[in-house]
Every structure is written in structure tokens, then in C-alpha cells.
Amino acid sequence: MIPENKKDVVNKALQTAFGTTEIEETRQLTAGLSSALVYRIVVEGKPYLLRIIMRTDEFVNPEREYSCMKAGAEIGIAPKVWYTSVADRVAITDFIDAKLFPVDEARVKMPKVLKKLHSLPAFPAFQYIEAAERFNQKFKTSGLMPEEATNEIFLQFDRVNKIYPRNQEDMVSSHTDLKPENTLYDGENLWLVDWEAAFSNDRYIDMAIAGNFLIFSDKDEIEYLKNYFDEEVTEYHLARFFLMRQIVHTFYFTCFLLLSNPAASIDIDTPRPGYREFHEGIWSGEISLANMDNRRLYSLVHMDQLKRNLKSQRFEDSMRIIQSA
């Protein structure tokens, strides 16, 4: 199951971490979208997670990933790290036996964990909003959709991009990929895993990404933000969070459509679940984004929600509040 050309580096990792190269059980985990190979292994009766990075580029950097992961482990929000090798691109951590994570509980625990994460010394910087803008440009030249179907989205993104605050005090160490398979609940504690996309970023990005799965009403939103800020939620908090959610919707719309099968035709009128229904399906594990068709649907679900939000009075109110601030 472990590739033949990786067995030597895996044996080296096992010997260094545990003093043995014997693996009693091996099971590959395929839920994530990363190109890394991930396994649940059992050594001397205890399960661990083995992760082998298969490629590196400007976003996939084992040195940064392992450094951020270790920082998370040191403050108790990432599993214990037993071994890392930047040269071999291999890591072994504790394996988290994930349990069902009730959304009402997650709405309390997630902001608390994010606040701890955001208090860490700064990770290397990466500009999420600028990356979203680059994906917009790629999408515009892709021919995946008629211009008239997306013109308003990109017009409003540009408006938000011009006025969204770039405050240094809000640039914090971030995970930036808080989908359910990376936020594991063991029945008591929440653990963040897969630190491939960890960078310093605007604090509202992590909050917005996780919020896709946890916020479906005004009450949910206020509770969520209050659990993060530990203070009364202001109109500025709400406006900034709302605008960041539109940035994230745009990024997920363009990114997931570009990463799905570009040769397949897109019917924007295809029947699809609503925003809440789709996210509840991902949260429960009933919908997997490893499936290309689901990625395309996920992109269109974000497009639908984004178009609704951009027409809302709240969008214009949020723009006014941020511009005034």
C-alpha cells in the first residue's frame, strides 16, 4: 500500500520515532483533496497518522507545513508530532479517532480553537484575497461560463477588494483549510490537521471558512463571533465577517470549478442542493469533495449563495460600514 519508492524513508521515520519498522496495520485515508499520501498505521498496538508529501510547489512546502503543525501541537490544537523530515517529506503524528461533531457544539469550540491558533507567532505570510483575485482572472479566461453569468460576481468582488481592510493587527497565524476532514473532534477536544495551507492571513478568513459549515442564521452568526471575540459583537464585526464570507464564496466558486474536470460541459441550470443542505452533507460525511461531480456542484452552490448575498441589503450596508470605518 505504501509505494515501494517510499518504504525506505518510512522505515527511517518508524525507526527514529518508535525504534521499530514493523507496521501492524495500514489503511490509506482518501477523504482530503491534498496530493499527499495519508495512512492510518498501527505500531506496537497504537494508531498513528503517516503523511507523505508527494509534490512541492509555492503552496506545498514541507518546512512551513511541519513548522506550523508543530506550533499547533505545542498549544494543544494539533495532534502530537512524533516525527518529521523536510528532506524526506514524511511526518508521523497521533491519529485522531474522529467522532460526530454536533454543529451546536462546534459553533462554540471552533472559535475558541481559532483564537488560540491566531495567537501563535506569525506564520509565513500569504495573501488570500490576492490569491482569490488571481483565480478570478484564471476563471475569466477559462471559458467555463458565459461572461453574463459571472460579470456581477467579479464586479462586486472588485468593489469589496478595494475597501476591505488590510490591518496588520488582523494578520494572524491561520490554518486556511478548515473543512470537516481537517477539523477532527474526539468526543471532547477539537483538533486541526493537515497544515499544508497554513500561513499568516486575515483572521476573518479562518472564521469564514469554518463558518460555512456552522452558521445558517443571524443567531448562529452572533453566537459564533461572540465566542471568538469574547465581547459584544459590533456592526463592524458583522460587516467585515459578511464581506469576508463573500470573498470566500467567490474563491470557492472559481477554485472548485477550475479544479473539477474542465472538459465537461457546465449546465448552470442543473438541479442541485441548497447551500445549507450541501454543507450539512459535507459535515456529516455523506458528501465527499474527492468526487469531481460534487466539486462542480459545490462550486455552483457557492455561486448561488454568493449571487443571493450580493443582491441583499446587508451587502450594501456592510460595504457602507467598512467604508465609513
Backbone torsions as a table, in degrees:
resi	resn	phi	psi	omega
1	MET	NA	-44.0	172.9
2	ILE	-75.4	129.6	-177.0
3	PRO	-54.4	143.6	-177.5
4	GLU	-56.8	-39.4	-176.7
5	ASN	-76.3	-1.5	177.1
6	LYS	-110.7	-2.3	-174.6
7	LYS	-66.7	-36.3	-179.7
8	ASP	-64.8	-44.8	-178.6
9	VAL	-71.0	-31.4	175.9
10	VAL	-68.5	-42.7	176.9
11	ASN	-61.3	-39.6	177.0
12	LYS	-61.1	-43.4	179.0
13	ALA	-63.3	-44.7	-179.6
14	LEU	-63.8	-43.9	-179.1
15	GLN	-63.4	-41.6	-179.6
16	THR	-67.7	-42.8	-175.1
17	ALA	-78.1	-39.7	-168.8
18	PHE	-126.3	-6.0	-179.1
19	GLY	73.9	20.7	178.0
20	THR	-152.7	157.0	174.8
21	THR	-112.2	6.4	-176.5
22	GLU	-84.4	124.3	173.8
23	ILE	-107.8	123.5	-176.2
24	GLU	-81.9	-33.1	177.3
25	GLU	-144.0	146.9	175.9
26	THR	-139.1	130.0	175.9
27	ARG	-139.5	125.6	179.8
28	GLN	-78.1	138.5	177.8
29	LEU	-105.6	128.6	-171.5
30	THR	-124.8	16.7	-174.3
31	ALA	-73.1	-30.2	-173.5
32	GLY	-80.9	174.0	179.9
33	LEU	-102.3	-2.2	-178.2
34	SER	-69.8	154.8	174.9
35	SER	-79.5	-8.6	179.1
36	ALA	-66.0	150.1	172.2
37	LEU	-90.7	128.8	-175.4
38	VAL	-126.9	133.2	-176.6
39	TYR	-134.4	145.3	163.7
40	ARG	-92.7	119.7	178.9
41	ILE	-119.7	153.0	176.0
42	VAL	-117.8	123.2	178.8
43	VAL	-127.1	123.7	-178.7
44	GLU	51.1	41.8	172.7
45	GLY	83.2	-0.2	-177.6
46	LYS	-118.8	137.6	179.4
47	PRO	-81.0	143.1	175.7
48	TYR	-136.3	166.2	174.9
49	LEU	-109.4	124.8	177.2
50	LEU	-107.3	126.7	-178.7
51	ARG	-126.9	126.1	-178.9
52	ILE	-118.8	115.5	178.2
53	ILE	-76.8	127.9	-174.6
54	MET	-100.2	-17.3	177.3
55	ARG	-151.7	156.3	174.7
56	THR	-128.3	149.7	175.5
57	ASP	-156.9	-161.5	-176.7
58	GLU	-66.0	-21.2	179.9
59	PHE	-101.4	-30.3	-177.6
60	VAL	-101.7	104.7	-175.2
61	ASN	-134.7	107.3	-175.0
62	PRO	-61.2	-33.9	-179.5
63	GLU	-62.5	-46.8	178.2
64	ARG	-67.2	-45.0	-178.3
65	GLU	-58.3	-47.6	-177.2
66	TYR	-68.8	-37.7	178.8
67	SER	-63.0	-44.7	179.6
68	CYS	-67.6	-41.0	179.5
69	MET	-61.9	-43.2	179.2
70	LYS	-65.1	-38.5	177.4
71	ALA	-61.8	-41.3	176.8
72	GLY	-64.5	-39.9	179.8
73	ALA	-65.0	-36.5	-177.4
74	GLU	-65.5	-26.9	178.5
75	ILE	-104.1	10.3	170.9
76	GLY	80.3	24.7	176.8
77	ILE	-115.3	-2.5	173.6
78	ALA	-128.2	152.2	-179.6
79	PRO	-61.1	155.3	178.5
80	LYS	-56.7	136.4	179.3
81	VAL	-98.0	122.7	-179.3
82	TRP	-97.7	-28.0	-175.9
83	TYR	-163.6	139.6	167.1
84	THR	-143.0	147.2	171.8
85	SER	-139.1	112.8	177.8
86	VAL	-64.5	-41.4	-178.4
87	ALA	-63.2	-42.9	-177.6
88	ASP	-89.8	-12.3	179.3
89	ARG	60.1	45.2	-178.4
90	VAL	-127.4	138.6	175.5
91	ALA	-138.7	145.9	173.4
92	ILE	-128.1	128.2	177.8
93	THR	-131.2	171.3	169.4
94	ASP	-58.2	147.8	174.3
95	PHE	-95.5	131.5	178.7
96	ILE	-98.1	120.0	176.5
97	ASP	-82.4	94.8	-170.3
98	ALA	-72.5	139.1	176.3
99	LYS	-112.0	167.4	174.1
100	LEU	-58.5	130.7	-177.1
101	PHE	-108.6	99.7	-179.8
102	PRO	-56.6	133.8	-175.5
103	VAL	-60.6	-39.6	-180.0
104	ASP	-61.1	-36.2	177.7
105	GLU	-74.2	-38.8	179.3
106	ALA	-63.0	-33.6	-179.3
107	ARG	-65.5	-20.8	176.1
108	VAL	-92.1	-48.3	-173.7
109	LYS	-73.4	-38.5	-175.8
110	MET	-59.6	-49.0	179.9
111	PRO	-61.0	-34.9	179.4
112	LYS	-65.4	-42.7	178.2
113	VAL	-66.7	-40.4	178.6
114	LEU	-63.3	-37.1	179.0
115	LYS	-64.5	-38.9	176.4
116	LYS	-64.8	-45.4	178.5
117	LEU	-58.1	-45.4	-174.9
118	HIS	-71.3	-10.4	177.9
119	SER	-88.2	-7.9	-178.5
120	LEU	-67.3	154.6	171.3
121	PRO	-54.5	149.7	-168.7
122	ALA	-60.0	129.9	169.0
123	PHE	-74.8	168.4	171.8
124	PRO	-56.2	145.2	-172.6
125	ALA	-84.1	148.4	174.4
126	PHE	-152.3	130.8	-173.9
127	GLN	-93.1	101.7	-177.1
128	TYR	-62.7	-43.6	-176.0
129	ILE	-65.5	-39.8	177.7
130	GLU	-67.1	-35.2	175.8
131	ALA	-65.2	-40.1	176.6
132	ALA	-61.0	-39.9	179.0
133	GLU	-64.0	-38.6	178.3
134	ARG	-65.0	-39.7	176.4
135	PHE	-64.3	-36.1	176.2
136	ASN	-58.4	-45.2	-179.1
137	GLN	-64.5	-41.2	177.3
138	LYS	-61.8	-40.8	-178.6
139	PHE	-64.8	-42.4	-178.0
140	LYS	-60.2	-33.4	-178.3
141	THR	-93.7	-0.7	-175.3
142	SER	-79.9	-25.1	-175.7
143	GLY	72.9	15.0	-177.3
144	LEU	-70.0	-28.9	-179.6
145	MET	-140.2	152.1	173.7
146	PRO	-62.3	144.6	-177.0
147	GLU	-56.9	-37.7	-176.7
148	GLU	-64.6	-19.6	179.8
149	ALA	-79.8	-19.0	-173.3
150	THR	-126.5	-5.9	-176.0
151	ASN	-54.1	-44.7	-177.0
152	GLU	-65.2	-38.0	178.8
153	ILE	-58.5	-49.9	-175.1
154	PHE	-73.7	-30.8	175.2
155	LEU	-62.8	-46.7	-178.9
156	GLN	-71.7	-33.6	174.9
157	PHE	-58.8	-44.1	-179.8
158	ASP	-62.5	-37.6	176.8
159	ARG	-62.0	-46.7	179.7
160	VAL	-63.4	-44.7	-176.9
161	ASN	-58.0	-34.7	-177.0
162	LYS	-72.0	-29.4	-173.4
163	ILE	-112.0	-9.2	-177.2
164	TYR	-65.1	132.6	-176.0
165	PRO	-65.3	140.7	171.5
166	ARG	-115.3	67.1	-177.0
167	ASN	-84.3	129.9	-178.3
168	GLN	-61.2	-35.4	-178.4
169	GLU	-67.9	-15.9	177.9
170	ASP	-97.9	0.9	173.8
171	MET	-85.3	108.7	-171.3
172	VAL	-131.3	162.9	176.4
173	SER	-65.4	124.0	-170.1
174	SER	-130.5	155.1	176.4
175	HIS	-86.5	-47.6	171.7
176	THR	73.8	7.4	178.7
177	ASP	-148.0	58.5	-169.9
178	LEU	-90.8	52.0	173.0
179	LYS	-80.1	165.0	-171.7
180	PRO	-56.3	-36.8	-178.9
181	GLU	-70.9	-9.4	176.7
182	ASN	-106.3	0.9	178.5
183	THR	-125.0	91.6	-169.6
184	LEU	-100.8	133.1	-178.3
185	TYR	-112.9	124.8	-177.1
186	ASP	-96.3	11.2	-177.1
187	GLY	103.0	-14.8	178.8
188	GLU	-137.9	-47.5	-175.2
189	ASN	-115.4	152.6	174.8
190	LEU	-100.5	130.9	-179.1
191	TRP	-121.7	136.7	175.3
192	LEU	-98.6	129.6	-179.2
193	VAL	-127.8	171.1	-178.0
194	ASP	57.1	84.0	-175.2
195	TRP	-95.7	23.5	-177.6
196	GLU	-58.6	-35.9	-175.4
197	ALA	-100.4	16.2	-177.2
198	ALA	-73.1	128.0	178.1
199	PHE	-151.6	174.1	165.3
200	SER	-81.8	135.1	-177.0
201	ASN	-155.9	171.7	174.2
202	ASP	-58.1	131.1	-175.1
203	ARG	-57.6	-28.5	-176.5
204	TYR	-73.0	-14.1	-179.4
205	ILE	-68.4	-52.9	176.2
206	ASP	-56.4	-43.1	-178.2
207	MET	-62.9	-38.8	-179.0
208	ALA	-72.4	-41.8	-178.6
209	ILE	-62.8	-49.2	177.9
210	ALA	-65.5	-34.6	-178.7
211	GLY	-63.1	-23.0	175.7
212	ASN	-53.3	-33.4	-173.7
213	PHE	-98.1	-9.2	-169.6
214	LEU	-121.4	-14.4	-172.4
215	ILE	-119.4	119.2	179.2
216	PHE	-134.7	10.8	177.9
217	SER	-156.6	165.7	176.9
218	ASP	-60.4	-39.2	179.4
219	LYS	-62.3	-45.0	177.7
220	ASP	-57.1	-43.7	-175.4
221	GLU	-64.7	-45.6	-179.4
222	ILE	-64.7	-42.2	177.7
223	GLU	-60.4	-45.8	-178.1
224	TYR	-61.2	-48.8	-178.9
225	LEU	-68.1	-36.4	178.5
226	LYS	-65.6	-37.0	178.0
227	ASN	-67.8	-24.2	177.1
228	TYR	-84.0	-50.9	-172.5
229	PHE	-83.5	-15.3	-178.3
230	ASP	55.1	36.4	177.5
231	GLU	-157.2	172.0	178.7
232	GLU	-63.8	139.2	-177.5
233	VAL	-81.6	128.2	-178.0
234	THR	-97.3	169.6	176.7
235	GLU	-65.3	-28.3	177.4
236	TYR	-67.2	-46.3	175.6
237	HIS	-54.2	-48.8	-176.1
238	LEU	-65.2	-40.6	-178.8
239	ALA	-67.9	-44.4	-178.4
240	ARG	-66.8	-41.0	178.1
241	PHE	-63.2	-42.7	-179.7
242	PHE	-62.7	-43.8	-179.9
243	LEU	-67.1	-38.1	176.7
244	MET	-65.0	-35.2	177.0
245	ARG	-62.7	-33.2	178.3
246	GLN	-71.8	-35.4	174.8
247	ILE	-62.3	-44.2	179.4
248	VAL	-65.8	-42.3	175.6
249	HIS	-56.0	-44.7	-179.0
250	THR	-63.9	-45.1	179.9
251	PHE	-60.7	-45.7	-178.3
252	TYR	-68.7	-35.4	177.0
253	PHE	-61.0	-52.8	-177.0
254	THR	-71.8	-44.1	-175.0
255	CYS	-63.3	-50.0	-175.4
256	PHE	-70.0	-29.0	176.8
257	LEU	-74.2	-38.7	177.8
258	LEU	-68.1	-30.2	-178.4
259	LEU	-89.4	-7.0	174.3
260	SER	-83.9	-173.9	-176.5
261	ASN	-69.3	106.4	-175.3
262	PRO	-71.1	-15.2	-178.5
263	ALA	-81.3	-19.3	-177.8
264	ALA	-79.4	140.9	179.7
265	SER	-71.5	151.7	-178.4
266	ILE	-113.2	121.0	174.7
267	ASP	-106.2	102.8	-175.4
268	ILE	-70.9	-8.1	176.9
269	ASP	-95.6	4.8	-179.3
270	THR	-61.3	138.1	178.0
271	PRO	-60.6	139.9	-178.7
272	ARG	-154.0	158.2	178.7
273	PRO	-66.0	163.6	173.7
274	GLY	-76.7	170.4	-176.9
275	TYR	-57.5	-49.9	-177.6
276	ARG	-66.5	-46.0	-178.3
277	GLU	-58.1	-43.6	-177.7
278	PHE	-66.5	-44.0	-179.5
279	HIS	-68.0	-35.2	175.2
280	GLU	-64.5	-34.9	177.0
281	GLY	-66.7	-39.5	176.2
282	ILE	-66.8	-43.6	-177.5
283	TRP	-61.4	-39.3	-178.4
284	SER	-81.4	-10.9	-178.2
285	GLY	89.5	2.3	-179.8
286	GLU	-75.8	-23.8	179.0
287	ILE	-117.5	127.0	178.8
288	SER	-110.6	131.6	177.7
289	LEU	-85.3	3.4	170.2
290	ALA	-70.5	-19.8	178.6
291	ASN	-83.0	124.9	-175.7
292	MET	-60.9	-40.1	179.3
293	ASP	-62.7	-38.5	178.1
294	ASN	-67.2	-34.3	176.8
295	ARG	-62.4	-42.2	180.0
296	ARG	-65.9	-42.5	176.9
297	LEU	-62.2	-40.5	-179.4
298	TYR	-62.1	-41.0	176.6
299	SER	-58.7	-46.7	-177.5
300	LEU	-70.3	-31.2	175.7
301	VAL	-63.5	-42.5	176.5
302	HIS	-65.9	-38.7	178.1
303	MET	-60.6	-45.3	-179.8
304	ASP	-59.1	-49.0	-178.1
305	GLN	-64.9	-39.6	179.1
306	LEU	-61.6	-46.2	-179.5
307	LYS	-62.3	-39.2	177.1
308	ARG	-62.5	-45.7	-176.4
309	ASN	-66.2	-37.7	-177.9
310	LEU	-67.7	-21.9	177.9
311	LYS	-89.5	-5.0	-173.0
312	SER	-82.0	156.0	174.3
313	GLN	-64.8	-31.8	-179.5
314	ARG	-61.5	-34.9	179.1
315	PHE	-60.8	-50.0	-179.1
316	GLU	-66.1	-38.2	177.3
317	ASP	-62.4	-42.2	-179.9
318	SER	-65.1	-41.4	177.0
319	MET	-59.7	-43.6	-179.7
320	ARG	-63.6	-44.0	-178.4
321	ILE	-63.1	-43.6	-178.8
322	ILE	-69.9	-39.8	177.2
323	GLN	-63.1	-39.4	179.3
324	SER	-66.8	-37.5	-179.2
325	ALA	-69.0	NA	NA
